[in-house]
Amino acid sequence: MEAVPIEKSRIAVSDTAFFETVLWHVPIPVPGSNHHFKYRLALIVNGECVMRYDNKRGKGDHPHLGDIEEPIEFTTLEALFDAFQADMERILA
């Protein structure tokens, strides 16, 4: 069984910013994660990625906030999207 794409979208939040979502269902968890999703959520402002949540192979679930990269606990997709949304609103405020 191969990875199945669930979503790939780009949504403008202003004239200079957008967020992008890329989400797959994977048959085996990505090393470092304990769930069946591979994802990348990114906030782009003026052509620069200012925040990204992902679960890169071997690193597990983590956000990139500027130069800071710390692990997070994945509980549900909804909680992940809520955390991303809260950080995005804080950055754009």
C-alpha positions in Angstrom: 0.0 0.0 0.0 1.3 3.5 -0.9 0.8 6.9 0.7 -2.6 8.4 -0.2 -2.8 12.1 -0.7 -5.6 13.7 1.4 -5.1 17.4 0.9 -2.9 19.9 -0.9 -4.1 23.4 -0.7 -2.9 27.0 -0.5 -5.0 29.7 1.1 -4.3 33.4 1.1 -4.6 35.1 4.5 -3.5 38.6 3.2 -2.0 40.2 0.1 1.4 39.1 1.2 0.8 35.8 3.1 -0.7 32.4 2.6 -0.6 29.0 4.3 -0.1 25.7 2.6 -1.3 22.3 3.7 0.0 19.1 2.3 -1.3 15.9 4.0 -1.0 12.2 3.2 -2.3 9.0 4.8 0.6 6.6 5.1 0.4 2.8 5.6 3.2 2.8 8.2 4.0 5.7 10.5 6.9 8.0 9.5 9.9 7.1 11.7 9.7 9.3 14.7 5.9 9.6 14.6 3.3 7.2 16.0 0.4 8.0 13.6 -0.5 7.3 10.0 -0.1 10.8 8.6 2.7 12.6 6.8 2.1 16.4 6.7 3.6 19.8 6.1 1.8 23.0 7.2 3.6 26.2 6.2 3.0 29.9 6.6 4.6 32.0 3.9 5.0 35.8 4.3 6.5 37.9 1.5 7.8 34.7 -0.1 9.6 33.5 3.0 8.5 30.5 5.1 8.2 31.9 8.6 6.6 28.9 10.2 6.3 25.2 9.3 4.8 22.2 11.1 5.9 18.8 9.7 7.0 15.3 10.6 10.2 14.8 8.7 11.5 11.2 8.7 13.5 10.5 11.8 12.6 13.8 13.5 8.9 13.1 14.4 6.3 15.8 14.8 7.7 19.3 15.2 7.2 23.0 14.3 9.8 25.3 12.9 9.3 28.8 14.4 12.0 30.9 13.0 15.2 29.1 14.0 13.5 27.2 16.8 12.6 23.5 16.2 11.1 21.6 19.1 9.1 18.3 19.2 5.4 18.4 19.8 3.0 15.6 20.8 0.6 14.6 18.0 -2.8 13.7 19.4 -5.2 14.4 16.5 -5.2 16.2 13.1 -7.7 18.7 14.6 -5.4 19.5 17.5 -2.4 19.9 15.1 -4.4 22.3 12.8 -5.6 24.2 15.9 -2.0 24.7 17.2 -0.9 25.8 13.7 -3.8 28.2 13.4 -3.0 29.7 16.9 0.7 30.2 16.0 -0.2 31.7 12.6 -2.6 34.2 14.2 0.0 35.2 16.7 2.7 35.7 14.0 0.4 37.7 11.8 -1.0 39.9 14.6 
